[in-house]
């Protein structure tokens, strides 16, 4: 559920992340996929749109936001000067633990307040994601639930995840395989930011 939500191509951003939605251009969301990875990215506004979220804008800077996923359960989220990772650990068919780590380009003492503000914004966004994941998880148990079609334009990453997971579960194997990193991450990690 967590991975599905992550790979929905920004579908849920305007509805769920009202603050974040005022600083990214969701209409220009880009999605690139490889054999076992997906990078979603979006242009960032220099300043929030009128009436937007100044707190989020102050710590979500740069030209683009990057959201990279490596099959099956690892994400890297990068903005200018800040990067966080999400390791998704399945605990059961309806329970997941997500481990977060944060990295900042500037760890100087006078940047601590800003870095903590960045973590607070991240935690608020993640709380919003947890709420929607729990809601969808409850919905899946409903007798009225039925599967639907994925969006060709928005949900290429989600489709890739489903295909890889289906293949691994069908074969009874363990998800994994040789590293297949996005070119930007494999060749120029500095430029990826
Ligand atoms: Fe989200």
py3Dmol code that shows the C-alpha trace and the ligand (Angstrom):
import py3Dmol

protein = """\
ATOM      1  CA  UNK A   1       0.000   0.000   0.000  1.00  0.00           C
ATOM      2  CA  UNK A   2       2.772   2.421   0.876  1.00  0.00           C
ATOM      3  CA  UNK A   3       4.628   1.728  -2.388  1.00  0.00           C
ATOM      4  CA  UNK A   4       1.422   2.039  -4.409  1.00  0.00           C
ATOM      5  CA  UNK A   5       0.759   5.415  -2.834  1.00  0.00           C
ATOM      6  CA  UNK A   6       4.328   6.543  -3.512  1.00  0.00           C
ATOM      7  CA  UNK A   7       4.165   5.567  -7.189  1.00  0.00           C
ATOM      8  CA  UNK A   8       0.847   7.110  -8.137  1.00  0.00           C
ATOM      9  CA  UNK A   9       2.509   9.816 -10.232  1.00  0.00           C
ATOM     10  CA  UNK A  10       1.523  12.690  -7.989  1.00  0.00           C
ATOM     11  CA  UNK A  11      -2.183  11.896  -8.328  1.00  0.00           C
ATOM     12  CA  UNK A  12      -2.826  12.368  -4.646  1.00  0.00           C
ATOM     13  CA  UNK A  13      -0.642  15.437  -4.084  1.00  0.00           C
ATOM     14  CA  UNK A  14      -3.219  18.202  -4.783  1.00  0.00           C
ATOM     15  CA  UNK A  15      -5.848  16.408  -2.718  1.00  0.00           C
ATOM     16  CA  UNK A  16      -3.786  15.163   0.218  1.00  0.00           C
ATOM     17  CA  UNK A  17      -0.724  17.419   0.522  1.00  0.00           C
ATOM     18  CA  UNK A  18      -2.233  20.893   0.370  1.00  0.00           C
ATOM     19  CA  UNK A  19       0.978  22.560   1.557  1.00  0.00           C
ATOM     20  CA  UNK A  20       3.331  20.703  -0.779  1.00  0.00           C
ATOM     21  CA  UNK A  21       0.919  21.195  -3.665  1.00  0.00           C
ATOM     22  CA  UNK A  22       1.475  24.968  -3.516  1.00  0.00           C
ATOM     23  CA  UNK A  23       5.214  24.652  -4.217  1.00  0.00           C
ATOM     24  CA  UNK A  24       5.356  21.934  -6.908  1.00  0.00           C
ATOM     25  CA  UNK A  25       3.963  22.044 -10.423  1.00  0.00           C
ATOM     26  CA  UNK A  26       1.870  18.911 -10.501  1.00  0.00           C
ATOM     27  CA  UNK A  27       0.879  19.454 -14.122  1.00  0.00           C
ATOM     28  CA  UNK A  28       4.532  19.036 -15.180  1.00  0.00           C
ATOM     29  CA  UNK A  29       5.134  15.841 -13.183  1.00  0.00           C
ATOM     30  CA  UNK A  30       7.640  13.632 -15.013  1.00  0.00           C
ATOM     31  CA  UNK A  31       7.849   9.850 -14.652  1.00  0.00           C
ATOM     32  CA  UNK A  32      10.743   7.719 -15.862  1.00  0.00           C
ATOM     33  CA  UNK A  33      11.001   3.970 -15.385  1.00  0.00           C
ATOM     34  CA  UNK A  34      13.728   1.371 -15.847  1.00  0.00           C
ATOM     35  CA  UNK A  35      13.825  -2.367 -15.324  1.00  0.00           C
ATOM     36  CA  UNK A  36      13.505  -2.072 -11.559  1.00  0.00           C
ATOM     37  CA  UNK A  37      13.272   1.619 -10.756  1.00  0.00           C
ATOM     38  CA  UNK A  38      11.133   4.662 -11.193  1.00  0.00           C
ATOM     39  CA  UNK A  39      12.043   8.326 -10.824  1.00  0.00           C
ATOM     40  CA  UNK A  40       9.229  10.804 -10.456  1.00  0.00           C
ATOM     41  CA  UNK A  41      10.126  14.473 -10.550  1.00  0.00           C
ATOM     42  CA  UNK A  42       8.414  17.800 -10.579  1.00  0.00           C
ATOM     43  CA  UNK A  43       9.483  21.427 -11.069  1.00  0.00           C
ATOM     44  CA  UNK A  44       9.545  23.460  -7.882  1.00  0.00           C
ATOM     45  CA  UNK A  45       8.297  27.002  -7.559  1.00  0.00           C
ATOM     46  CA  UNK A  46      10.771  29.604  -6.263  1.00  0.00           C
ATOM     47  CA  UNK A  47       7.989  30.870  -4.018  1.00  0.00           C
ATOM     48  CA  UNK A  48       4.612  29.363  -3.120  1.00  0.00           C
ATOM     49  CA  UNK A  49       1.663  30.367  -5.205  1.00  0.00           C
ATOM     50  CA  UNK A  50      -0.561  33.115  -3.697  1.00  0.00           C
ATOM     51  CA  UNK A  51      -2.086  31.788  -0.500  1.00  0.00           C
ATOM     52  CA  UNK A  52       0.448  28.965  -0.492  1.00  0.00           C
ATOM     53  CA  UNK A  53       2.434  27.344   2.270  1.00  0.00           C
ATOM     54  CA  UNK A  54       5.432  29.524   3.192  1.00  0.00           C
ATOM     55  CA  UNK A  55       6.726  26.985   5.743  1.00  0.00           C
ATOM     56  CA  UNK A  56       6.907  24.211   3.154  1.00  0.00           C
ATOM     57  CA  UNK A  57       8.350  26.541   0.499  1.00  0.00           C
ATOM     58  CA  UNK A  58      11.174  27.560   2.856  1.00  0.00           C
ATOM     59  CA  UNK A  59      12.491  23.996   3.081  1.00  0.00           C
ATOM     60  CA  UNK A  60      11.489  22.561  -0.307  1.00  0.00           C
ATOM     61  CA  UNK A  61      13.761  24.522  -2.602  1.00  0.00           C
ATOM     62  CA  UNK A  62      15.642  23.905  -5.836  1.00  0.00           C
ATOM     63  CA  UNK A  63      14.669  23.531  -9.469  1.00  0.00           C
ATOM     64  CA  UNK A  64      13.062  20.108  -9.140  1.00  0.00           C
ATOM     65  CA  UNK A  65      11.900  17.627  -6.549  1.00  0.00           C
ATOM     66  CA  UNK A  66      13.055  14.051  -7.198  1.00  0.00           C
ATOM     67  CA  UNK A  67      11.300  10.940  -5.898  1.00  0.00           C
ATOM     68  CA  UNK A  68      13.281   7.808  -6.737  1.00  0.00           C
ATOM     69  CA  UNK A  69      12.103   4.278  -6.042  1.00  0.00           C
ATOM     70  CA  UNK A  70      14.156   1.097  -6.276  1.00  0.00           C
ATOM     71  CA  UNK A  71      12.256  -2.158  -6.471  1.00  0.00           C
ATOM     72  CA  UNK A  72      10.912  -3.402  -4.200  1.00  0.00           C
ATOM     73  CA  UNK A  73      11.012  -1.204  -1.120  1.00  0.00           C
ATOM     74  CA  UNK A  74      13.459   1.703  -1.092  1.00  0.00           C
ATOM     75  CA  UNK A  75      12.822   5.376  -1.850  1.00  0.00           C
ATOM     76  CA  UNK A  76      15.057   8.439  -2.079  1.00  0.00           C
ATOM     77  CA  UNK A  77      13.454  11.875  -1.936  1.00  0.00           C
ATOM     78  CA  UNK A  78      15.651  14.816  -2.888  1.00  0.00           C
ATOM     79  CA  UNK A  79      15.286  18.573  -2.820  1.00  0.00           C
ATOM     80  CA  UNK A  80      18.022  21.197  -2.848  1.00  0.00           C
ATOM     81  CA  UNK A  81      20.282  20.508   0.119  1.00  0.00           C
ATOM     82  CA  UNK A  82      18.117  17.804   1.659  1.00  0.00           C
ATOM     83  CA  UNK A  83      17.599  14.132   0.985  1.00  0.00           C
ATOM     84  CA  UNK A  84      15.663  11.507   2.853  1.00  0.00           C
ATOM     85  CA  UNK A  85      15.319   7.781   2.399  1.00  0.00           C
ATOM     86  CA  UNK A  86      12.378   5.491   3.103  1.00  0.00           C
ATOM     87  CA  UNK A  87      12.891   1.780   3.702  1.00  0.00           C
ATOM     88  CA  UNK A  88       9.574  -0.049   3.578  1.00  0.00           C
ATOM     89  CA  UNK A  89       9.493  -3.178   5.754  1.00  0.00           C
ATOM     90  CA  UNK A  90       6.437  -5.431   5.381  1.00  0.00           C
ATOM     91  CA  UNK A  91       5.218  -6.763   8.730  1.00  0.00           C
ATOM     92  CA  UNK A  92       2.181  -8.652   7.438  1.00  0.00           C
ATOM     93  CA  UNK A  93      -0.444  -8.561   4.703  1.00  0.00           C
ATOM     94  CA  UNK A  94      -1.924  -5.374   6.149  1.00  0.00           C
ATOM     95  CA  UNK A  95       0.910  -3.846   8.183  1.00  0.00           C
ATOM     96  CA  UNK A  96       4.072  -1.999   7.156  1.00  0.00           C
ATOM     97  CA  UNK A  97       6.904  -0.257   8.950  1.00  0.00           C
ATOM     98  CA  UNK A  98       8.705   2.585   7.165  1.00  0.00           C
ATOM     99  CA  UNK A  99      12.177   3.605   8.331  1.00  0.00           C
ATOM    100  CA  UNK A 100      13.196   7.207   7.551  1.00  0.00           C
ATOM    101  CA  UNK A 101      16.682   8.673   7.423  1.00  0.00           C
ATOM    102  CA  UNK A 102      17.498  12.317   6.693  1.00  0.00           C
ATOM    103  CA  UNK A 103      20.607  13.827   5.116  1.00  0.00           C
ATOM    104  CA  UNK A 104      21.457  17.531   4.821  1.00  0.00           C
ATOM    105  CA  UNK A 105      24.110  19.215   2.693  1.00  0.00           C
ATOM    106  CA  UNK A 106      24.679  21.814   5.419  1.00  0.00           C
ATOM    107  CA  UNK A 107      25.055  20.489   8.950  1.00  0.00           C
ATOM    108  CA  UNK A 108      26.445  23.703  10.415  1.00  0.00           C
ATOM    109  CA  UNK A 109      25.050  24.915  13.710  1.00  0.00           C
ATOM    110  CA  UNK A 110      23.241  27.852  12.149  1.00  0.00           C
ATOM    111  CA  UNK A 111      21.404  25.442   9.822  1.00  0.00           C
ATOM    112  CA  UNK A 112      20.039  23.180  12.552  1.00  0.00           C
ATOM    113  CA  UNK A 113      16.759  25.096  12.937  1.00  0.00           C
ATOM    114  CA  UNK A 114      16.124  24.985   9.200  1.00  0.00           C
ATOM    115  CA  UNK A 115      16.998  21.283   9.017  1.00  0.00           C
ATOM    116  CA  UNK A 116      14.620  20.536  11.884  1.00  0.00           C
ATOM    117  CA  UNK A 117      11.922  22.555  10.097  1.00  0.00           C
ATOM    118  CA  UNK A 118      12.557  20.434   7.005  1.00  0.00           C
ATOM    119  CA  UNK A 119      12.098  17.236   9.020  1.00  0.00           C
ATOM    120  CA  UNK A 120       8.882  18.630  10.533  1.00  0.00           C
ATOM    121  CA  UNK A 121       7.490  19.333   7.052  1.00  0.00           C
ATOM    122  CA  UNK A 122       8.468  15.826   5.951  1.00  0.00           C
ATOM    123  CA  UNK A 123       6.778  14.278   8.984  1.00  0.00           C
ATOM    124  CA  UNK A 124       3.590  16.229   8.341  1.00  0.00           C
ATOM    125  CA  UNK A 125       3.526  15.038   4.727  1.00  0.00           C
ATOM    126  CA  UNK A 126       4.228  11.474   5.838  1.00  0.00           C
ATOM    127  CA  UNK A 127       1.414  11.669   8.403  1.00  0.00           C
ATOM    128  CA  UNK A 128      -0.898  12.632   5.549  1.00  0.00           C
ATOM    129  CA  UNK A 129       0.336   9.621   3.560  1.00  0.00           C
ATOM    130  CA  UNK A 130      -0.078   7.271   6.529  1.00  0.00           C
ATOM    131  CA  UNK A 131      -3.679   8.416   6.938  1.00  0.00           C
ATOM    132  CA  UNK A 132      -4.556   7.770   3.284  1.00  0.00           C
ATOM    133  CA  UNK A 133      -2.729   4.406   3.264  1.00  0.00           C
ATOM    134  CA  UNK A 134      -4.654   3.263   6.345  1.00  0.00           C
ATOM    135  CA  UNK A 135      -7.904   4.449   4.795  1.00  0.00           C
ATOM    136  CA  UNK A 136      -7.241   2.603   1.521  1.00  0.00           C
ATOM    137  CA  UNK A 137      -6.160  -0.496   3.456  1.00  0.00           C
ATOM    138  CA  UNK A 138      -9.533  -0.469   5.227  1.00  0.00           C
ATOM    139  CA  UNK A 139     -11.238   0.051   1.868  1.00  0.00           C
ATOM    140  CA  UNK A 140      -9.542  -2.997   0.370  1.00  0.00           C
ATOM    141  CA  UNK A 141     -11.265  -5.142   2.978  1.00  0.00           C
ATOM    142  CA  UNK A 142     -14.667  -3.867   1.871  1.00  0.00           C
ATOM    143  CA  UNK A 143     -16.887  -6.273  -0.029  1.00  0.00           C
ATOM    144  CA  UNK A 144     -17.666  -3.437  -2.450  1.00  0.00           C
ATOM    145  CA  UNK A 145     -14.019  -3.040  -3.471  1.00  0.00           C
ATOM    146  CA  UNK A 146     -13.058  -4.046  -6.961  1.00  0.00           C
ATOM    147  CA  UNK A 147      -9.850  -3.480  -8.913  1.00  0.00           C
ATOM    148  CA  UNK A 148      -9.683  -0.733 -11.512  1.00  0.00           C
ATOM    149  CA  UNK A 149      -7.479   0.411 -14.347  1.00  0.00           C
ATOM    150  CA  UNK A 150      -4.211   2.282 -13.843  1.00  0.00           C
ATOM    151  CA  UNK A 151      -3.586   5.638 -15.471  1.00  0.00           C
ATOM    152  CA  UNK A 152      -1.208   5.244 -18.426  1.00  0.00           C
ATOM    153  CA  UNK A 153       0.145   8.767 -17.959  1.00  0.00           C
ATOM    154  CA  UNK A 154       0.417   8.859 -14.178  1.00  0.00           C
ATOM    155  CA  UNK A 155       0.853   5.348 -12.868  1.00  0.00           C
ATOM    156  CA  UNK A 156       3.655   3.814 -14.950  1.00  0.00           C
ATOM    157  CA  UNK A 157       5.735   3.290 -11.795  1.00  0.00           C
ATOM    158  CA  UNK A 158       2.858   1.618  -9.995  1.00  0.00           C
ATOM    159  CA  UNK A 159       2.275  -0.637 -12.998  1.00  0.00           C
ATOM    160  CA  UNK A 160       5.976  -1.584 -12.983  1.00  0.00           C
ATOM    161  CA  UNK A 161       5.820  -2.412  -9.268  1.00  0.00           C
ATOM    162  CA  UNK A 162       2.777  -4.620  -9.773  1.00  0.00           C
ATOM    163  CA  UNK A 163       4.380  -6.466 -12.702  1.00  0.00           C
ATOM    164  CA  UNK A 164       7.659  -7.109 -10.846  1.00  0.00           C
ATOM    165  CA  UNK A 165       5.930  -8.174  -7.659  1.00  0.00           C
ATOM    166  CA  UNK A 166       3.566 -10.434  -9.573  1.00  0.00           C
ATOM    167  CA  UNK A 167       6.497 -12.081 -11.370  1.00  0.00           C
ATOM    168  CA  UNK A 168       8.423 -12.631  -8.121  1.00  0.00           C
ATOM    169  CA  UNK A 169       5.429 -13.975  -6.206  1.00  0.00           C
ATOM    170  CA  UNK A 170       4.387 -16.173  -9.120  1.00  0.00           C
ATOM    171  CA  UNK A 171       7.850 -17.708  -9.295  1.00  0.00           C
ATOM    172  CA  UNK A 172       8.000 -18.129  -5.541  1.00  0.00           C
ATOM    173  CA  UNK A 173      11.325 -16.309  -5.569  1.00  0.00           C
ATOM    174  CA  UNK A 174      12.680 -13.564  -3.378  1.00  0.00           C
ATOM    175  CA  UNK A 175      12.352 -10.044  -4.817  1.00  0.00           C
ATOM    176  CA  UNK A 176      15.725  -8.691  -5.833  1.00  0.00           C
ATOM    177  CA  UNK A 177      18.101  -9.199  -8.690  1.00  0.00           C
ATOM    178  CA  UNK A 178      21.115  -7.311 -10.011  1.00  0.00           C
ATOM    179  CA  UNK A 179      21.361  -3.574  -9.307  1.00  0.00           C
ATOM    180  CA  UNK A 180      19.667  -1.477 -11.947  1.00  0.00           C
ATOM    181  CA  UNK A 181      20.074   2.143 -10.930  1.00  0.00           C
ATOM    182  CA  UNK A 182      18.667   5.199 -12.686  1.00  0.00           C
ATOM    183  CA  UNK A 183      21.494   6.673 -14.857  1.00  0.00           C
ATOM    184  CA  UNK A 184      21.605   9.889 -12.846  1.00  0.00           C
ATOM    185  CA  UNK A 185      22.141   7.962  -9.616  1.00  0.00           C
ATOM    186  CA  UNK A 186      24.608   5.486 -11.085  1.00  0.00           C
ATOM    187  CA  UNK A 187      26.884   8.008 -12.795  1.00  0.00           C
ATOM    188  CA  UNK A 188      26.580  11.363 -11.092  1.00  0.00           C
ATOM    189  CA  UNK A 189      25.058  11.237  -7.640  1.00  0.00           C
ATOM    190  CA  UNK A 190      26.070  14.842  -6.997  1.00  0.00           C
ATOM    191  CA  UNK A 191      24.184  16.044 -10.036  1.00  0.00           C
ATOM    192  CA  UNK A 192      21.149  14.044  -9.041  1.00  0.00           C
ATOM    193  CA  UNK A 193      20.451  16.610  -6.312  1.00  0.00           C
TER     194      UNK A 193
END
"""
ligand_1 = """\
1
LIG
Fe 2.155 11.482 -0.539
"""
view = py3Dmol.view(width=600, height=400)
view.addModel(protein, "pdb")
view.setStyle({"model": 0}, {"cartoon": {"style": "trace"}})
view.addModel(ligand_1, "xyz")
view.setStyle({"model": 1}, {"stick": {}})
view.zoomTo()
view.show()
